Amino acid sequence: MRHRIAGCFIALVMLASPALAETLQVVGAGSLTDAFTDLIRRFPAGADTIATEFGPSGLMREKIELGMNADLFASADMEQARRLAAGRPERSVIHFTRNRLCVIARSAVGLTPANMLDRLLDPSVRLATSTPGADPGGDYAWAVFARAESIRAGARAALEAKAQRLYGGGARTPLLVPGKGAVEGIFLAGRADVSLAYCSGAPAILREVPGLAVVPLPAELSVGPAYGMALLNTKPLTARFATFIMSEAGQAVLKTHGFDPVGLVEPVPASPGLLVQRTGQALHMLSFERLAALKPITQRVSFDGPRRTAERMDRSPVVGRACRFRRD
């Protein structure tokens, strides 16, 4: 009888205890590793409720398609996220941030935005990229090559032929220097002189490898990486984490890690004066100092009759044109 009562008590305790904490499995692009680690740390639900795995977006998407458990997938492009949501109306795709593509080069190359295409095409300059198809970083590099074709005939084929796909391919592109990042390893192993990579990760690469420079792409070669996340189920915790990423707090975290937020409105700076436009002229700013120096002018305005129009000439330097006033 005593054992039966003890068993019932244990059962009641188990029924009365709160349910096990819901967990979330986040799979993301390798370029998001540091940013999402920080997001998870700041997420109000707590980091202990979220497990992660990061890698080339195309390969991560394939793993999910083959059955890997995932609740939220954050890709370095929109295409991989859209593919996971295709034909699945319960899955949502959200554009949550942007990145930029930079060229990381040895200082001895003398790379600048102005001589970018000439140096990339130089046969003596070794070029490394990520792996197209497996990693959006490689696809963005190939998009840069396509832009180069519009500037110089034959540039696309030449760049695609010389580009070494040294990272972003999973098992096909193992780390060149164990314990170091993929791009850092390229330079530490002496395999390339320049590499196209995400600007968000450039500061960490420069800290690891001396003698490198980060050069922005000129406008005619620039591409704009757009990152998308797919919510793979309707779990409340999945929606909560996605909402946190899109919140001002979440977008601010992404910005501190070198990304360009899409949901963060920067404060508008105070106006340095009064914006003035005269009829037929361009806008210009009148400083407060100049306003203070203007002589005050008093104008008398009279209204004759309830439906009559009175005119005055306002000779103020700010306006300087005839104005009409109507009293109704």
Beta strands, then each sheet from edge to edge (+ up, - down):
strand 1: 24-29
strand 2: 50-55
strand 3: 72-75
strand 4: 92-98
strand 5: 101-106
strand 6: 127-130
strand 7: 164-167
strand 8: 194-198
strand 9: 212-216
strand 10: 226-231
strand 11: 260-261
strand 12: 273-276
strand 13: 284-287
strand 14: 309-313
strand 15: 322-326
sheet 1: 2+ 1+ 3+ 10- 4+ 11-
sheet 2: 7+ 6+ 8+ 5- 9+
sheet 3: 12+ 13-
sheet 4: 14+ 15-
end
